Amino acid sequence: MPNPEPLEFLLTNQNSDGGWGYHRASPSAVEPTAWALSALISSRRAPPPVEVCARARDWLLQAQLTDGSWPPFPGQPQGCWVTSIASEALHLLGGAQNAVERGLEWLLKEWPAEGNVWWRLRQTLIPSRVLRQNSSLRGWNWTPGTASWVEPTAYALLFLRSLPSEMLSPQAAKRRSLAERMLYDRMCPGGGWNNGNPLVYGVAGVPRFGPTAWALLALRDHPERAEIQMSLEWLKGAYSAIQGAASLALAHRCLAAYGHPVSPLASALGELYSHNRFFENVLTNSWIILAVNEEGNGAARSAGEAATR
Amino acid sequence: MSFAQASLMPSFTRPPSHVAIVRCDSYERDLGALLFEALRQFDLPVGGKKVLLKPNFIEPDPNCVINTHPAVVGAVREAFLRLGAQSVRVAEGPGHERDTEAIVETIRLRDFLSPLLDLFVDLNLDEVRPVNLRTRASKLKQLYLPRTVLEADYIVSLPKLKTHHWVGATLSLKNMFGIVPGCCYGWPKNVLHWVGVTPAVLDINSTVRPDFAIVDGIIGMEGNGPIQGSPKPSGVLILGDDPVAVDATCARVMGLVPERIDYLAKAGALLGHLNPGKIRQLGESVASVRTPFAVLPAFHKLVAANGK
């Protein structure tokens, strides 16, 4: 692993208030705190540090808004996509069931704006000559009042996927199904995803690593589908061109989750670390831990399958 | 401080602007010396100031057709330091790509900016503060903006010369979309599209108006820009003390009519000069470097008759 190890980086850079900022020594924010907490919980290298996790949980609970959502930074008045990530982290940790349920409730009530009456009327009267997509298929937006996009939709689906079935209402199942269909609709023609515009002016969009990895992770219950296979092929083919640690970690986690052999992540990260210390980015370090953990899950799955053969 | 000094004034009360066109056909030239000489014509008040360069970095692009070329970024930094700036940092918040590190690594920014960790700021993940917008062109009223931008003394917009499939052309004003932080508004910063690109460009630039603009037109992009267009060697750097005047000059070089580019036409009312009579031209003339850019059919109405 790079030096210092991502786990060590997270443990030494938790802010005194219990949260993490996006970078070392920056003010605590919801998204990095939630990812750091998820990473620490999932880390195979050491048992989750109880005190560190408890302080992170308390920080997240204090940042939750009364409507159940989370804003990007504490004190901001409006919730957004980070609600999915914070809810999932708290669910994984446990001990915050009420907050998780309130987060879920907000997410299920939050609809992207492209499906509202005015939007549909406008689309009917003036069909878009620019974009080609089925706007009746909706997922989740980045911020209220805007459209569905691939990444926030994937974050919400991953949260729903982490919940036990008894927590999922029929409405949740319906939203999940609609959002999965939306992701398939927004796939780039050759496989993979960009932010969510697969075809603009009739020109195929170019996939990106992050959205592709998140979409594939969110859709991992359907590995047999042609869209998934095509997107995995794109990701495998493009993997060697990745030059950012965060993208590398996400692609690695994704391929490992689908059981595709990938070389150990650490070897690819060393050189990048020497160039830029990953910009001391908490998200990057958290995603590396999650990727390494997935690598371990893959190895464990392979061992289990071998044992049962 | 640049943020506090953002100036709104009707064009008829605004003094003339200055725009220089410098020929440069290759990123291999001594850009530092070229830009230093060009900038010296402006007598810029940057001595002892904290200067912030805002390039246009969109996505990983090893050939640097999409992004402001890192050689230009490095050369501009060098030139401002020679002009006496206390510090010159580079900051960007890419609109689509969350992995900013992947962009700066792919374009090898570190070869021109070292140490990268100290000199480059990812505006998407910066600390933010609420800022009331100075105009009400959109219904936004307020945006969270990065501390790095708000604390800069002098802001330089440093875009690439490109066409744009939503608004016709993306230059120094549209480039300022990149100061809106993804950590608050997502990737893309979709709230800006929902309120309308033109009103959003106006509100952002009325609130954080760049003090200076330098457009990388050595190799621009035509057609389906800002990402999927074709490289367009244009052989120019276009710079000036008024972002509206710089963008208007760029449009004329591209063979477009700036008054027909919606956000630019409206910016001409309060943010700077569109009228060539109010732009003191330095260096090359527009006519001598004009290089008509291909545009999508939706923007044929922007093209000047006979390319002039």
Interface residues (C-beta under 8 A of the other chain):
Chain A: G21 Y22 H23 S26 P27 A29 E31 P72 F73 Q76 C80 W81 A113 R129 V130 N141 W142 T143 G145 T146 A147 W149 E151 P152 N194 N195 V200 Y201 V203 V206 R208 F209 G210 I242 Q243 G244 A245 A246 S247 L272 H275 N276 R277 F278 F279 E280 N281 L283 T284
Chain B: E59 P60 H96 E97 R98 D99 T100 E101 A102 I103 V104 E105 T106 R110 L116 L117 D122 L125 D126 E127 V128 Y144 H165 C183 C184 Y185 G186 W187 P188 N190 V191 H193 W194 N224 I227 Q228 L296 A298
